Amino acid sequence: MRMTTLISIFLVIHLLGFGAFFGGLLVQAKDEVKKVNGAMRDGIGTAVVAGLILFGLDSAHDHPGADWHWKMTIKLVVGVVLLVLTMMNVRKASISKSIWLMLLLGAVVNVAVACIWHAS
């Protein structure tokens, strides 16, 4: 199996995990009581683990520059913060609207960094 195929497989897994996390947030947008659901918990865990694997594969395959490493570091920090916030609240019956908004904002920031910052 070629390295690019592995990278593509883990990119799909990463995107599906992130989509599950984001979808788990959005499905509660109109709900008065918000909570961490299974899609959020499993999605952010999958996205972070697949992202770490992608980082290793990309580093071994392309030998990217310092800009790319900064981009990935920011994405990792945001992803870990989202993972920690999610796991800290997974057993609670509800979460505050401010926690829900922080999770949503963090997800949007992570996507924006991924899509807008074109590092070499």
C-alpha positions in Angstrom: 0.0 0.0 0.0 1.4 3.4 -1.0 1.9 6.1 1.6 -0.6 8.4 -0.3 -3.3 5.8 0.0 -2.7 5.5 3.8 -2.8 9.3 4.1 -6.1 9.4 2.1 -7.7 6.7 4.3 -6.8 8.4 7.5 -7.9 11.8 6.1 -11.3 10.3 5.4 -11.5 8.8 9.0 -10.4 12.2 10.4 -13.1 14.1 8.4 -15.8 11.6 9.4 -14.8 11.9 13.1 -14.9 15.7 12.9 -18.2 15.6 11.0 -19.7 13.4 13.8 -18.4 15.9 16.4 -19.8 18.9 14.6 -23.1 17.2 13.8 -23.5 16.1 17.4 -23.2 19.8 18.3 -25.5 21.1 15.6 -28.3 18.6 16.3 -28.7 20.4 19.7 -28.8 23.9 18.4 -32.5 24.5 19.1 -32.6 22.4 22.3 -32.9 24.2 25.5 -30.8 21.6 27.4 -27.6 20.7 25.7 -25.3 17.7 26.6 -22.4 15.8 25.3 -23.8 13.0 23.1 -22.1 9.9 21.7 -21.5 11.5 18.3 -19.5 14.3 20.0 -17.5 12.0 22.2 -16.7 9.4 19.6 -16.2 12.0 16.8 -13.7 14.2 18.6 -11.8 11.1 19.8 -11.6 9.7 16.3 -10.7 13.1 14.8 -7.8 13.6 17.2 -6.4 10.1 16.9 -6.7 10.1 13.1 -5.2 13.6 13.0 -2.1 12.4 15.0 -1.7 9.5 12.7 -2.0 11.9 9.7 0.6 14.2 11.2 3.1 11.3 11.5 2.3 10.0 8.0 2.6 13.4 6.4 5.8 14.2 8.3 7.4 10.9 7.1 6.1 11.3 3.5 6.6 15.0 2.6 9.1 16.5 5.1 7.0 19.7 5.4 8.3 23.1 6.4 8.0 25.1 9.7 4.8 26.8 8.6 3.1 23.4 8.2 4.3 22.3 11.6 2.8 25.5 13.2 -0.5 24.9 11.5 -0.6 21.3 12.7 0.4 22.4 16.2 -2.5 24.9 16.4 -4.9 22.2 15.1 -3.6 19.7 17.6 -3.9 22.2 20.5 -7.5 23.1 19.5 -8.4 19.4 19.0 -7.0 18.4 22.4 -8.9 21.3 24.1 -12.1 20.1 22.4 -11.4 16.5 23.4 -10.7 17.5 27.1 -13.8 19.7 27.3 -15.9 17.0 25.8 -14.6 14.3 28.1 -14.9 16.5 31.2 -18.6 16.9 30.5 -19.5 13.5 29.0 -21.2 12.2 32.2 -23.0 15.3 33.1 -26.8 15.5 32.5 -26.4 18.8 30.7 -23.8 21.4 29.8 -24.0 25.1 29.9 -24.7 27.1 26.7 -21.3 28.7 27.1 -19.5 25.3 27.1 -21.6 24.3 24.0 -20.7 27.6 22.3 -17.0 27.1 23.1 -17.1 23.6 21.6 -18.8 25.0 18.5 -16.4 27.9 18.2 -13.4 25.6 18.6 -14.7 23.3 15.9 -15.2 26.2 13.5 -11.7 27.5 14.4 -10.1 24.1 13.7 -11.9 23.9 10.3 -10.9 27.5 9.4 -7.2 26.8 10.3 -7.3 23.7 8.1 -8.9 25.3 5.1 -7.6 28.9 5.1 -4.0 28.5 6.3 -2.1 27.3 3.2 1.2 26.2 4.7 3.9 24.6 2.6 
